[in-house]
Amino acid sequence: MPAWQGKSKGTPLGYRIFVWVLKTFGVLPAYFLLRFVALYYFFFSYKASRQIYFLYRHKLGFNRFSSIKKVYTNYYLLGQSIIDKVAVMSGINNNFSFDFDGEENLRKIAAMQKGGILLSAHIGNWDVAGHLFKRLETPINIVLYDGEHEQIKQYLEGVTGKRSVKIIVIKNDLSHIYAISNAFANNELVCMHADRFMEGNKTMTANFLGTPARFPMGPFLLAATFKVPVSFVFALKESTLHYHFFASEIKDYAGISKESMMQEMLNDFAGKWKRRLNNTRNNGLIIIISGRVHQRADNLPNTC
């Protein structure tokens, strides 16, 4: 299975067209244009489509025809997430609404003055969630791969402005570890995905959707090493213009070895993610950012 390279698709011209439509006509007309773009990816992104199809057909239990439809829907919703990010972060007029479940858990972590880790997965819209973290009125750091094309990144920053949170970019020299450590020392929250890894990263295994799956070790090692409180967070789109934010209760993993702590934390994370995935499955609004859910009988599957 080819390794994920941490890069996003798209061109600066494509982004400019969508931003112009957003500013001129609004969110829903941009969604209409997106239907044709999603159709392009549906036909010409064979590797990703095959893996997304596997998820819906063999893991979520849809029939063959519904699974093919879900592949297209997946591309369409992924495009919506980018449009939504630009609309929310740039202040373009929109009618989005939001529900917050578990916000008190994040405020509790912030009040503990120990720092904390918020773990999420590539489902939903992390950029919108990060922008909404301003509600917590505490410093937020988001750890990510700097995978945007430089021209796209510069253009989007010109449209949306700088992110309202601090960004810690994952680098080969491991300097991001020191930045994360400093964030904890300053009683700040650190948000990161815990479901996707690049070639050469250390991994752990947990049961996910009925099969052993590999997850990155880093997020769980950080939480176990620094002994900071942990919450699992997800921002899911539940209807055309409505998002629902979830944050789990804080769980105390003290009293067990570091290895056991990491494994229990991973098992909890996989369970929470599966529950969100199954709940969201019912209304058909699922966004899997990466298609890396394909698996073979002779090896362990990667997660998204």
HELIX and SHEET records of a PDB file:
HELIX    1   1 PRO A   12  PHE A   25  1                                  14    
HELIX    2   2 VAL A   27  PHE A   44  1                                  18    
HELIX    3   3 TYR A   46  PHE A   54  1                                   9    
HELIX    4   4 LEU A   55  LYS A   59  3                                   5    
HELIX    5   5 ARG A   64  SER A   90  1                                  27    
HELIX    6   6 GLU A  103  MET A  112  1                                  10    
HELIX    7   7 TRP A  126  LEU A  132  1                                   7    
HELIX    8   8 PHE A  133  LEU A  136  5                                   4    
HELIX    9   9 GLU A  150  THR A  160  1                                  11    
HELIX   10  10 SER A  175  ALA A  185  1                                  11    
HELIX   11  11 GLY A  218  PHE A  226  1                                   9    
HELIX   12  12 LYS A  258  ARG A  281  1                                  24    
SHEET    1   A 7 SER A  97  ASP A 101  0                                        
SHEET    2   A 7 HIS A 242  ALA A 247  1                                        
SHEET    3   A 7 VAL A 230  SER A 239 -1                                        
SHEET    4   A 7 GLY A 116  SER A 120  1                                        
SHEET    5   A 7 LEU A 189  HIS A 193  1                                        
SHEET    6   A 7 ILE A 140  LEU A 144  1                                        
SHEET    7   A 7 LYS A 166  VAL A 169  1                                        
SHEET    1   B 2 THR A 203  PHE A 208  0                                        
SHEET    2   B 2 THR A 211  PRO A 216 -1                                        
END                                                                             
